[in-house]
Amino acid sequence: MVIFTLLEPQTNQPLQQWEFSEQSVIRIGRAQNNDIVLHGYFQVSRQHLELTLIDPQQEKWQLISRGTNGTLINNNFVTEAIINHNDLIRLAENGPVFKFEIESHLAPPEPELEQTNIVTSSEVCEHQDNPEGSIFCRHCGQPIVEDEHFVGSYQILRTLGRGGMGTTYLAWDRNRTVQNAPMLLVLKEMNADMARIAKARELFEREARILKSLEHPGIPKYYDFFVENNRKYIVMELIHGHNLEQFVNQRGAMDSNRTISWMIQICDILGYLHHLDPPLIHRDIKPANLMLRNLDSRLMLLDFGAVKELGTALETRIGVEGYSAPEQYRGKPCPQSDIYGVGTTIIFLLTGKAPMQYYRYQSNKFEFDIENIPNLPANLAQVLKIACQAEPRDRYQTAQELAQALSTCL
């Protein structure tokens, strides 16, 4: 019998396992006729790889890679190879990782010991032969870091991103500080220079307060907020995937059906936000803030640092060139501002280019030159004309209206 174990890409913890005792050919890919079907992994081909038992007595298996993005065994690209017990098979460079095991090679189980997160062995693990990008060692289970750095009970594993307001880290909650929270989380730290600005502190605290109140499958979960050494921190759910800016930069412009399906998902999230009491305006709808989750290909809306409660003071001017509605630059955002952001995001997804490249002065005003956007079906062009109008009153008034208009274009 052979065993395939799908590993969590950064912790190397098992996610799912398949056992094959009778088959001499095993196929893996996204298509339904595979023995192991992988949904939600865009890097994986429909028929990605095939394993054949070529010597039953020696239990020798041959792997043939058929995937467009290639296959790696122990971090080395292969097209055809003999695989061995405990080999790590990665489908595409950033794709899912499997551990391949042969039952007859498995060591007999040891007596159960009390589980602990702390390695008690006196030997120092060298963290060898881990898949590229691993956060935890597959041998000792400990983080692969050069220096230990803790904030509260959270160990910093790596930097995920830096922005004007704060820095986000991948963190490990080894003490399970928050009940029912996963051990791997995102820790957002407010930058020291911003912490000296009263308005910035207000925005950061508001982000934490609002995230705590939200409950929608398309929004990362909030877990914690705390202050240490006069620095403020937010702890939230880690989403494994690629944002749409990365996705398009890697794979090129998207087709209209996929783009429309994605934006209907975003309209559902915006509809939820806009119908809260008070309504919330995201104010930062753009491809970099839309994450395509590996687990189920669902889009997640990220970065609530600019979120605005409708009806509060209209002072802060927040906008991203090419994506934000004109009224945001005047400090007067409204729910229709987010609808404008969906429209400009569609332009990027269909063209792979910044929306500003299609912004023109015509008919005595600045507007998007919708007619000259390539790969744009006529019905979708009409939807964009309305969504990207300069005046909020001329756009779709609700996210549901936009979603309905988009659905007619499928």
Secondary structure by P-SEA (a helix, b strand, c coil): cbbbbbcccccccccbbbbbccccccccccccccccccccccccccccccccccccccbbbbbbbccccccccccccccbbbbccbbbbbcccccbbbbbbbccccccccccccccccccccccccccccccccccccccccccccbbbbcccccccccccccccbbbbbcccccccccccccbbbbbbccccccccaaaaaaaaaaaaaaaacccccbbbbccccccccbbbbbbbbbccccaaaaaaacccccaaaaaaaaaaaaaaaaaaaacccbbbccccccccccccccccbbbbccccccccccccccbbbbccccccccccccccccaaaaaaaaaaaaaaaccccccccccccccbbbbcccccccccaaaaaaaaaaaccccccccccaaaaaaaaaaac
